C-alpha cells in the first residue's frame, strides 16, 4: 500500500536518485522514479496556492479517514482492506458504514463512532466518495466510485436517510423577513462597539446575500468609498469564485428617496465603524479585517459593551452567536403560532435575500451574481420554488383567480 497520510509533505530520494514529491492537499501525484513525473517544490507550492486552503484541509481529512477505516481492524471484519486502489466492494462498505459506524474499544465494548453521535448526512458521504475518486485519478487508477453499484448504494443510503420514522431529515435554515431583520438590527446599541459591528454585519449580510465566511473575510482594502452614498465591497474569495477576481458588489445608502432603513444605513455604518477602529488604534490598511472579535474580560460579549476590539478577524462561530443572540433578543427566533424554535442561523439572512429578491422581480441571474451563487445553482432555484406554495405564486390560487375572471366576463343568461 502507498503512503496514505496527507498531512505532511515529503521529499525523499529513491534508489535512482530522483526526487519523489508528494503533495499534502489530497490531490496526489504518483511516487515514481521517472524524471518526467518530478515536480519541483517551487512548482508545487504555486499549485497549492491555486487550491483553497479549506479545500485542501477537507480533502486531506476525508482521505485520511477513509484510509484509517480500511486498515483499522476495530471497524469490524473483514479488515484490513486495500485503499489504493480500492475495490468497489470496499467503497460500498464504506458508504454503508456511515449509517452505522461502530468501533470496538480496547475493553471490547462496541460504540457508535459517527459524527457527533449521529449518522452522516448524504452530502457528507458524497464528499467522501468524491475524494476517493480524486485520489484514485491522481494515481492513475480507475475510480471505483464510478461503478453503477456504488451509485446504487448511494441512492439506497439517501432513501434510508429520508425514510419516515427511520431516517433523518436535514433541517434547513428558516428564512427571516425584512421586518425580522430590522427588528434584529434595532436591538443593536449603536453607542457600543458590539452593537455597531453587529448592525453593520446584519445589514451587509442582507444587502449582499453573501455567506458568513465571505463576509468575515472582508478587509479594508476591499472597501472603496465612491461618495457619501455609495461604496464598493470586494470579497477576497467566494465559493463560486475562489480567486476573488472582480467579485465586487455595490452598496448604497438608505438616506435618499428610496430609503428602506435609514437608521441602519450601511454606508454610514461603514464610515462610523472605520472611524471607531482608527480611534482604538486598530489598522484599517489593505490587509486588515473589517469585522473583528470583540471581547470583554476574556469572554465574548454581544450586547452593551464599549470594551475592547481585538485585532484578529471575527470567526464564523462569532457570527453565528451574533445572529442567534439578535434573533432571540428581537423575539423572531420562535414560530408566532406554535411557539416552536426556528432554525435562525447566518444562512437565514442569505435565504431571505434570495426570497425577497425573487418576490420583487429581480432576475435570478442578477441575484446569483450578487449573492455569489452559480447561475445554474440548484440551491437558489430551490429557494425560488419554496415560496411558490402560497398566495399569488401558488398555481392553484392563480387557476382559481382565472376561473373567477372568466365567470365574471361571461355573458349572463
C-alpha positions, 0 to 999 in steps of 0.5 A, spaced: 500 500 500 502 507 498 503 512 503 496 514 505 497 520 510 496 527 507 498 531 512 505 532 511 509 533 505 515 529 503 521 529 499 525 523 499 530 520 494 529 513 491 534 508 489 535 512 482 536 518 485 530 522 483 526 526 487 519 523 489 514 529 491 508 528 494 503 533 495 499 534 502 492 537 499 489 530 497 490 531 490 496 526 489 501 525 484 504 518 483 511 516 487 515 514 481 522 514 479 521 517 472 524 524 471 518 526 467 513 525 473 518 530 478 515 536 480 519 541 483 517 544 490 517 551 487 512 548 482 508 545 487 507 550 492 504 555 486 499 549 485 497 549 492 496 556 492 491 555 486 487 550 491 483 553 497 486 552 503 479 549 506 479 545 500 485 542 501 484 541 509 477 537 507 480 533 502 486 531 506 481 529 512 476 525 508 482 521 505 485 520 511 479 517 514 477 513 509 484 510 509 484 509 517 477 505 516 480 500 511 486 498 515 483 499 522 481 492 524 476 495 530 471 497 524 469 490 524 471 484 519 473 483 514 479 488 515 484 490 513 482 492 506 486 495 500 485 503 499 489 504 493 486 502 489 480 500 492 475 495 490 468 497 489 466 492 494 470 496 499 467 503 497 460 500 498 462 498 505 464 504 506 458 508 504 454 503 508 458 504 514 456 511 515 449 509 517 452 505 522 459 506 524 461 502 530 468 501 533 470 496 538 474 499 544 480 496 547 475 493 553 471 490 547 465 494 548 462 496 541 460 504 540 457 508 535 463 512 532 459 517 527 459 524 527 457 527 533 453 521 535 449 521 529 449 518 522 452 522 516 448 526 512 448 524 504 452 530 502 457 528 507 458 521 504 458 524 497 464 528 499 467 522 501 466 518 495 468 524 491 475 524 494 476 517 493 475 518 486 480 524 486 485 520 489 484 514 485 485 519 478 491 522 481 494 515 481 492 513 475 487 508 477 480 507 475 475 510 480 471 505 483 466 510 485 464 510 478 461 503 478 453 503 477 453 499 484 456 504 488 451 509 485 446 504 487 448 504 494 448 511 494 441 512 492 439 506 497 443 510 503 439 517 501 432 513 501 434 510 508 436 517 510 429 520 508 425 514 510 419 516 515 420 514 522 427 511 520 431 516 517 433 523 518 431 529 515 436 535 514 433 541 517 434 547 513 435 554 515 428 558 516 428 564 512 427 571 516 423 577 513 425 584 512 421 586 518 425 580 522 431 583 520 430 590 522 427 588 528 434 584 529 438 590 527 434 595 532 436 591 538 443 593 536 446 599 541 449 603 536 453 607 542 457 600 543 462 597 539 458 590 539 452 593 537 455 597 531 459 591 528 453 587 529 448 592 525 453 593 520 454 585 519 446 584 519 445 589 514 451 587 509 449 580 510 442 582 507 444 587 502 449 582 499 446 575 500 453 573 501 455 567 506 458 568 513 465 566 511 465 571 505 463 576 509 468 575 515 473 575 510 472 582 508 478 587 509 479 594 508 482 594 502 476 591 499 472 597 501 472 603 496 468 609 498 465 612 491 461 618 495 457 619 501 452 614 498 455 609 495 461 604 496 464 598 493 465 591 497 470 586 494 470 579 497 477 576 497 474 569 495 467 566 494 465 559 493 463 560 486 469 564 485 475 562 489 480 567 486 476 573 488 477 576 481 472 582 480 467 579 485 465 586 487 458 588 489 455 595 490 452 598 496 448 604 497 445 608 502 438 608 505 438 616 506 435 618 499 428 617 496 428 610 496 430 609 503 428 602 506 432 603 513 435 609 514 437 608 521 441 602 519 444 605 513 450 601 511 454 606 508 454 610 514 455 604 518 461 603 514 464 610 515 462 610 523 465 603 524 472 605 520 472 611 524 471 607 531 477 602 529 482 608 527 480 611 534 482 604 538 488 604 534 486 598 530 489 598 522 484 599 517 490 598 511 489 593 505 490 587 509 486 588 515 479 585 517 473 589 517 469 585 522 473 583 528 472 579 535 470 583 540 471 581 547 470 583 554 474 580 560 476 574 556 469 572 554 465 574 548 460 579 549 454 581 544 450 586 547 452 593 551 459 593 551 464 599 549 470 594 551 475 592 547 476 590 539 481 585 538 485 585 532 484 578 529 478 577 524 471 575 527 470 567 526 464 564 523 462 561 530 462 569 532 457 570 527 453 565 528 452 567 536 451 574 533 445 572 529 442 567 534 443 572 540 439 578 535 434 573 533 432 571 540 433 578 543 428 581 537 423 575 539 423 572 531 427 566 533 420 562 535 414 560 530 408 566 532 403 560 532 406 554 535 411 557 539 416 552 536 424 554 535 426 556 528 432 554 525 435 562 525 442 561 523 447 566 518 444 562 512 437 565 514 439 572 512 442 569 505 435 565 504 431 571 505 435 575 500 434 570 495 426 570 497 425 577 497 429 578 491 425 573 487 418 576 490 420 583 487 422 581 480 429 581 480 432 576 475 435 570 478 441 571 474 442 578 477 441 575 484 446 569 483 451 574 481 450 578 487 449 573 492 455 569 489 451 563 487 452 559 480 447 561 475 445 554 474 445 553 482 440 548 484 440 551 491 437 558 489 432 555 484 430 551 490 429 557 494 425 560 488 420 554 488 419 554 496 415 560 496 411 558 490 406 554 495 402 560 497 398 566 495 399 569 488 405 564 486 401 558 488 398 555 481 392 553 484 390 560 487 392 563 480 387 557 476 382 559 481 383 567 480 382 565 472 376 561 473 373 567 477 375 572 471 372 568 466 365 567 470 365 574 471 366 576 463 361 571 461 355 573 458 349 572 463 343 568 461 
